[in-house]
Amino acid sequence: MHRTARSAPIAPHVLEEAADWLMRLNAGMVTDEDRAACERWRQTSPDHARAWARAERLLNKLGSLPPSLAMPALDRPPENGRRAALAKLSALLLVVPMARTACRLAEERGWTADLRTAAGERRERQLADGSRVTLNTATAVDVRFDAAQRFVQLRAGEILVHTAKDASVMRRPFYVSTADGLLEALGTRFSVRREEGRTRVAVLEGAVRIEPRSAEAPARPILRAGEQAWFTANGVSPVMPADDTATAWIRGMLSADRMRLADFAAELARYRNGIVRCDPAVANLRISGAFPVADTDRALAMLVSTYPVAVSTRMGGYWVNLSAR
């Protein structure tokens, strides 16, 4: 059965035009001529009308979105930031039917967290006890220290923790929590990565005890230096040697060892604003090498120069597609 025109996808360039009009009409300097021009654009085609209806639905929801998303988009930015704001609004328009779900996810994604990093950003923070936490790209963390414990909650993303000896009389334990369970640091340096439905911990120094969230999970295993494991709320995977791919981000690199191109695309997407798509025809191409995450355009250029892959972009580089060359 063919899709109806109403249910067919709206072309990205049309959504970008709708986002542009949304910015113009909410910039505070709008004129009657601006409103009339927008109305003429809206009436040009049914897709324009559909895109504008979607933009209006988004506008109604922006009030409940985190300020980091809503305000930079609607306050007219300086010209060098305008394309970024426009790309952000265009991306929101792509998923606006799911905006209610996105709002519900705001809390767990960490938009109100104590410590946050944006896509492509890496930041180190020294905590009150002298411990250090390094946040990888798109990471959100809450820190709660009290008289009984030192507690770090990883809401999203990835962190490197280097614990310090507690100087308080209580000798408070140091915990890292994720949605899947609790990690107890036993004098250590370790990384923790949260993904959908699971958490990875890799121990560089010392040891870490894993306690899955479910009360019915098996006994709490201890990982030693040089070991890593994934765990869910219900249990822990077999312990494996901690390889370079788990911690290469600390050195600003994405390390690939015969990684599927589809997985490489998903990993690279963590480090840039926008979407990185991989054509199914080349999804299983195996990639090896070290790629800089601080410059994802350079990483893509390295990929193209080494493998039979073509890179195409849209929306000012916000949308990237990997295909066969």
BALOLUM-118134 format. One record per residue (C-alpha): residue number from 1; x, y negated, z. Coordinates in pm, 1 decimal, padded with zeros to 6 digits. Example, Ala and Ser with C-alpha at 12.3 -4.5 7.8 and 13.67 -1.06 7.14 Angstrom:
# BALOLUM-118134
{1,{01230.0,00450.0,00780.0}},
{2,{01367.0,00106.0,00714.0}},
***
This chain:
# BALOLUM-118134
{1,{00000.0,00000.0,00000.0}},
{2,{00136.1,-00345.2,-00094.3}},
{3,{00176.1,-00607.6,00169.9}},
{4,{-00064.0,-00897.7,00157.1}},
{5,{00077.6,-01242.3,00098.0}},
{6,{-00010.6,-01331.9,00458.6}},
{7,{00195.3,-01046.4,00603.5}},
{8,{00490.6,-01071.1,00361.0}},
{9,{00814.6,-01208.0,00507.9}},
{10,{00877.9,-01579.1,00468.7}},
{11,{01199.0,-01660.4,00281.7}},
{12,{01479.2,-01783.2,00510.5}},
{13,{01524.9,-02106.3,00310.9}},
{14,{01156.2,-02190.0,00362.3}},
{15,{01190.6,-02132.6,00735.9}},
{16,{01498.4,-02355.6,00735.0}},
{17,{01297.9,-02631.4,00564.7}},
{18,{01022.2,-02591.5,00825.3}},
{19,{01282.3,-02612.5,01101.8}},
{20,{01419.8,-02928.8,00942.2}},
{21,{01075.2,-03088.0,00942.8}},
{22,{01022.1,-02979.9,01302.7}},
{23,{01343.3,-03160.6,01401.3}},
{24,{01253.7,-03471.6,01204.6}},
{25,{00904.1,-03506.5,01349.4}},
{26,{01027.0,-03459.4,01707.3}},
{27,{01328.9,-03687.3,01692.9}},
{28,{01156.7,-03990.2,01848.2}},
{29,{01190.2,-04215.2,01539.5}},
{30,{00920.0,-04056.6,01323.9}},
{31,{00721.4,-04279.0,01085.3}},
{32,{00387.9,-04240.4,00906.9}},
{33,{00584.7,-04186.8,00586.3}},
{34,{00768.6,-03895.0,00751.1}},
{35,{00439.3,-03735.3,00854.3}},
{36,{00294.0,-03781.6,00505.9}},
{37,{00603.7,-03629.2,00343.7}},
{38,{00582.9,-03329.4,00575.1}},
{39,{00215.9,-03283.9,00486.4}},
{40,{00300.2,-03292.8,00115.3}},
{41,{00568.9,-03030.8,00171.9}},
{42,{00326.5,-02814.9,00369.3}},
{43,{00069.7,-02822.7,00087.7}},
{44,{00321.6,-02736.2,-00182.4}},
{45,{00277.1,-02359.8,-00139.6}},
{46,{00106.5,-02105.2,00089.2}},
{47,{00447.8,-01999.8,00221.6}},
{48,{00517.3,-02357.5,00326.4}},
{49,{00185.1,-02366.1,00509.8}},
{50,{00261.9,-02033.9,00682.3}},
{51,{00610.4,-02152.1,00779.3}},
{52,{00472.9,-02475.9,00924.6}},
{53,{00206.3,-02287.7,01121.5}},
{54,{00485.1,-02074.2,01263.8}},
{55,{00685.6,-02387.3,01346.9}},
{56,{00386.5,-02532.0,01534.4}},
{57,{00348.2,-02209.3,01733.4}},
{58,{00716.8,-02229.9,01821.5}},
{59,{00677.7,-02592.3,01928.8}},
{60,{00398.7,-02490.3,02166.1}},
{61,{00631.4,-02233.5,02324.9}},
{62,{00945.7,-02443.8,02348.7}},
{63,{00828.2,-02595.7,02671.1}},
{64,{00863.0,-02257.8,02841.8}},
{65,{01194.8,-02168.5,02682.8}},
{66,{01522.4,-02237.8,02867.0}},
{67,{01648.1,-02595.6,02816.0}},
{68,{01966.3,-02461.1,02652.9}},
{69,{01749.3,-02346.8,02363.4}},
{70,{01473.1,-02602.1,02355.8}},
{71,{01634.4,-02938.3,02420.0}},
{72,{01935.1,-02926.9,02185.5}},
{73,{01698.4,-02826.8,01907.0}},
{74,{01445.8,-03109.2,01952.4}},
{75,{01672.0,-03393.5,02066.3}},
{76,{01829.1,-03526.1,01750.1}},
{77,{02191.9,-03412.7,01771.1}},
{78,{02490.9,-03591.0,01621.3}},
{79,{02540.1,-03501.4,01257.5}},
{80,{02825.1,-03258.5,01324.6}},
{81,{02593.2,-03062.3,01553.6}},
{82,{02280.7,-03090.9,01345.7}},
{83,{02348.6,-02783.9,01134.3}},
{84,{02400.0,-02574.8,01446.2}},
{85,{02070.8,-02694.9,01594.0}},
{86,{01894.0,-02636.2,01263.0}},
{87,{02034.2,-02282.9,01240.7}},
{88,{01916.9,-02216.4,01596.3}},
{89,{01563.1,-02332.7,01518.5}},
{90,{01557.5,-02133.4,01193.2}},
{91,{01658.2,-01819.2,01379.8}},
{92,{01384.0,-01878.5,01636.2}},
{93,{01132.3,-01914.6,01355.1}},
{94,{01237.2,-01573.4,01223.7}},
{95,{01124.5,-01414.6,01550.0}},
{96,{00852.8,-01654.2,01667.4}},
{97,{00581.4,-01382.4,01670.1}},
{98,{00792.8,-01226.9,01947.3}},
{99,{00851.0,-01553.0,02133.4}},
{100,{00636.6,-01447.1,02428.4}},
{101,{00854.1,-01139.7,02474.0}},
{102,{01164.5,-01356.6,02436.7}},
{103,{01043.8,-01579.2,02718.6}},
{104,{00992.9,-01277.3,02943.4}},
{105,{01349.7,-01172.0,02865.0}},
{106,{01493.5,-01510.8,02957.5}},
{107,{01564.2,-01410.1,03313.8}},
{108,{01742.3,-01083.6,03237.6}},
{109,{01940.5,-01239.7,02953.2}},
{110,{02088.4,-01475.9,03207.2}},
{111,{01978.7,-01816.7,03077.3}},
{112,{01956.1,-01932.3,03441.5}},
{113,{02262.0,-01744.5,03572.5}},
{114,{02528.5,-01894.1,03800.7}},
{115,{02803.0,-01836.1,03542.7}},
{116,{02746.4,-01811.1,03168.6}},
{117,{02937.2,-01805.0,02842.1}},
{118,{02809.0,-01875.3,02493.3}},
{119,{02871.0,-01657.0,02189.9}},
{120,{03244.1,-01654.3,02116.8}},
{121,{03334.6,-01813.7,02450.0}},
{122,{03560.9,-01659.7,02713.6}},
{123,{03598.9,-01807.6,03061.8}},
{124,{03781.0,-01720.4,03385.5}},
{125,{03650.8,-01819.8,03726.8}},
{126,{03814.9,-01783.0,04067.8}},
{127,{03564.5,-01689.2,04337.5}},
{128,{03554.0,-01811.5,04696.3}},
{129,{03754.5,-01513.1,04827.0}},
{130,{04030.4,-01552.6,04567.6}},
{131,{03898.4,-01279.2,04337.9}},
{132,{03892.9,-01360.9,03966.3}},
{133,{03616.5,-01288.1,03717.5}},
{134,{03668.2,-01330.9,03342.6}},
{135,{03349.1,-01356.1,03137.0}},
{136,{03352.7,-01230.4,02779.3}},
{137,{03124.2,-01358.7,02503.4}},
{138,{02750.9,-01411.7,02574.5}},
{139,{02780.1,-01310.9,02938.7}},
{140,{02570.2,-01406.0,03240.6}},
{141,{02667.6,-01347.8,03602.4}},
{142,{02527.8,-01429.5,03946.5}},
{143,{02757.5,-01447.8,04251.1}},
{144,{02629.9,-01388.8,04603.9}},
{145,{02876.6,-01383.4,04895.4}},
{146,{02753.9,-01355.9,05253.3}},
{147,{02884.3,-01238.3,05590.1}},
{148,{02838.4,-00870.2,05503.0}},
{149,{02939.1,-00831.9,05137.8}},
{150,{03076.2,-00985.8,04821.2}},
{151,{02826.1,-00928.9,04541.5}},
{152,{02844.6,-01001.7,04167.4}},
{153,{02545.9,-00925.8,03944.8}},
{154,{02615.4,-00878.2,03573.8}},
{155,{02292.7,-00967.2,03396.5}},
{156,{02426.4,-00942.3,03042.5}},
{157,{02754.8,-00916.3,02857.4}},
{158,{03096.0,-00811.6,02985.7}},
{159,{03334.4,-00908.0,03265.3}},
{160,{03683.3,-00833.8,03389.7}},
{161,{03709.2,-00831.1,03769.4}},
{162,{04034.5,-00865.4,03963.6}},
{163,{03946.3,-00834.4,04330.6}},
{164,{04136.3,-01006.9,04608.9}},
{165,{04181.6,-00875.3,04960.7}},
{166,{03903.1,-01014.4,05178.1}},
{167,{04044.8,-01248.6,05440.4}},
{168,{03733.5,-01242.7,05658.1}},
{169,{03718.3,-01044.2,05980.4}},
{170,{03439.9,-00828.2,05832.1}},
{171,{03657.8,-00699.2,05544.5}},
{172,{03352.0,-00726.9,05321.5}},
{173,{03313.2,-00473.0,05039.1}},
{174,{03311.2,-00602.2,04679.5}},
{175,{03022.1,-00486.9,04459.0}},
{176,{02927.8,-00538.4,04096.1}},
{177,{02565.1,-00466.9,04012.6}},
{178,{02396.1,-00409.0,03675.8}},
{179,{02047.1,-00294.5,03583.8}},
{180,{02182.5,00062.3,03585.9}},
{181,{02338.4,00072.6,03931.0}},
{182,{02610.8,-00042.1,04165.7}},
{183,{02991.7,-00041.4,04139.2}},
{184,{03208.4,-00060.6,04450.4}},
{185,{03558.8,-00194.3,04391.0}},
{186,{03827.9,-00013.5,04586.3}},
{187,{04112.5,-00266.9,04554.9}},
{188,{04109.6,-00290.8,04181.3}},
{189,{04104.5,-00453.4,03839.1}},
{190,{03830.0,-00326.6,03609.4}},
{191,{03597.8,-00424.1,03326.0}},
{192,{03221.1,-00381.3,03316.7}},
{193,{03006.4,-00402.6,03004.5}},
{194,{02627.9,-00401.1,03003.9}},
{195,{02439.2,-00275.7,02698.1}},
{196,{02075.6,-00189.2,02645.3}},
{197,{02002.3,00098.1,02883.1}},
{198,{02360.3,00167.6,02994.1}},
{199,{02678.2,00025.7,03149.6}},
{200,{03045.0,00098.1,03080.0}},
{201,{03318.1,00063.0,03340.6}},
{202,{03690.8,00090.7,03260.9}},
{203,{03942.3,00085.3,03545.9}},
{204,{04281.4,-00078.3,03488.6}},
{205,{04410.4,-00072.3,03846.1}},
{206,{04291.7,00085.9,04169.6}},
{207,{03957.5,00268.1,04172.0}},
{208,{03583.7,00206.7,04138.0}},
{209,{03295.1,00406.2,04284.1}},
{210,{02980.9,00436.0,04066.6}},
{211,{02636.1,00459.6,04220.8}},
{212,{02355.6,00495.0,03962.7}},
{213,{02034.7,00315.6,04057.1}},
{214,{01812.7,00623.6,04073.8}},
{215,{01800.9,00788.1,04416.6}},
{216,{01789.4,01125.7,04239.6}},
{217,{02119.3,01070.3,04055.6}},
{218,{02412.8,01304.0,04134.5}},
{219,{02683.6,01221.7,04390.4}},
{220,{02876.4,00895.4,04337.4}},
{221,{03193.0,00958.2,04132.5}},
{222,{03513.0,00753.6,04169.6}},
{223,{03704.2,00637.2,03862.1}},
{224,{04080.6,00592.6,03890.0}},
{225,{04315.1,00366.2,03696.1}},
{226,{04320.6,00460.8,03327.5}},
{227,{03969.0,00609.3,03329.6}},
{228,{03636.5,00490.4,03196.4}},
{229,{03276.7,00613.8,03187.7}},
{230,{02928.3,00510.0,03081.6}},
{231,{02644.8,00533.9,03328.0}},
{232,{02269.4,00484.3,03329.7}},
{233,{02023.7,00456.2,03614.8}},
{234,{02000.5,00836.3,03616.9}},
{235,{02361.5,00950.3,03597.6}},
{236,{02720.4,00915.3,03482.8}},
{237,{02877.1,01040.3,03159.1}},
{238,{03188.8,01258.3,03163.7}},
{239,{03497.1,01056.8,03259.7}},
{240,{03724.0,00966.5,02965.1}},
{241,{04065.1,00801.9,02928.6}},
{242,{04030.1,00423.1,02908.6}},
{243,{04137.8,00335.3,02553.5}},
{244,{04247.9,00001.6,02412.6}},
{245,{03910.4,-00068.6,02252.2}},
{246,{03747.0,-00115.0,02593.7}},
{247,{03969.9,-00403.0,02702.6}},
{248,{04106.7,-00555.4,02379.3}},
{249,{03870.1,-00850.5,02427.3}},
{250,{04085.2,-00963.2,02721.4}},
{251,{04357.7,-01039.3,02464.7}},
{252,{04107.3,-01202.4,02229.2}},
{253,{04088.4,-00906.8,01992.1}},
{254,{03831.4,-00658.6,01864.8}},
{255,{04012.9,-00325.6,01840.0}},
{256,{03868.2,-00075.5,01593.5}},
{257,{03986.4,00284.4,01560.5}},
{258,{03794.0,00448.1,01277.8}},
{259,{03487.4,00251.3,01382.5}},
{260,{03178.3,00267.0,01160.3}},
{261,{03129.9,-00056.4,00967.6}},
{262,{02775.9,-00083.8,01107.0}},
{263,{02917.0,-00065.6,01460.1}},
{264,{03189.6,-00314.2,01368.1}},
{265,{02924.3,-00556.5,01242.1}},
{266,{02725.5,-00521.6,01564.2}},
{267,{03038.7,-00576.7,01771.6}},
{268,{03150.8,-00880.9,01571.7}},
{269,{02800.6,-01028.8,01600.9}},
{270,{02852.2,-01058.0,01976.5}},
{271,{03119.4,-01320.4,01912.3}},
{272,{02939.0,-01557.6,01676.7}},
{273,{02614.0,-01748.2,01662.2}},
{274,{02376.5,-01585.6,01419.7}},
{275,{02318.3,-01247.9,01263.1}},
{276,{02562.2,-01001.5,01108.0}},
{277,{02390.2,-00738.3,00894.2}},
{278,{02542.2,-00430.5,00732.3}},
{279,{02407.8,-00271.2,00413.7}},
{280,{02320.1,00095.4,00481.1}},
{281,{02523.8,00192.0,00173.3}},
{282,{02847.8,00103.0,00355.0}},
{283,{02735.3,00157.0,00714.3}},
{284,{02952.3,00467.5,00760.9}},
{285,{03272.5,00319.7,00617.2}},
{286,{03544.2,00367.1,00880.4}},
{287,{03731.4,00057.5,00998.5}},
{288,{04061.7,00040.7,01187.8}},
{289,{04265.6,-00257.1,01301.4}},
{290,{04275.4,-00549.1,01544.5}},
{291,{04053.8,-00846.3,01457.5}},
{292,{04051.2,-01189.3,01630.6}},
{293,{03723.5,-01257.1,01808.6}},
{294,{03804.7,-01626.0,01858.0}},
{295,{03789.2,-01672.8,01479.1}},
{296,{03523.4,-01441.4,01338.5}},
{297,{03548.6,-01598.4,00991.1}},
{298,{03912.5,-01493.6,00984.6}},
{299,{03813.6,-01146.6,01107.5}},
{300,{03569.8,-01118.7,00816.3}},
{301,{03840.2,-01235.8,00573.0}},
{302,{04073.9,-00966.4,00708.4}},
{303,{03799.3,-00708.0,00660.2}},
{304,{03742.2,-00811.1,00297.1}},
{305,{04114.4,-00809.7,00218.4}},
{306,{04159.1,-00456.3,00351.7}},
{307,{03838.8,-00267.8,00271.5}},
{308,{03598.5,-00248.2,-00027.0}},
{309,{03351.1,-00477.7,00147.2}},
{310,{03189.6,-00801.6,00030.4}},
{311,{03070.2,-01072.1,00269.2}},
{312,{02783.1,-01304.3,00176.4}},
{313,{02644.2,-01581.2,00396.6}},
{314,{02327.3,-01787.2,00419.2}},
{315,{02199.4,-02069.2,00637.6}},
{316,{02539.9,-02229.2,00673.6}},
{317,{02705.3,-01906.1,00784.1}},
{318,{02439.4,-01824.4,01042.1}},
{319,{02331.6,-01516.4,00844.8}},
{320,{02613.0,-01280.2,00734.2}},
{321,{02563.6,-00969.1,00522.3}},
{322,{02823.4,-00695.9,00464.6}},
{323,{02782.1,-00492.5,00146.8}},
{324,{02982.3,-00280.6,-00098.0}},
{325,{03225.6,-00464.4,-00323.1}},
***
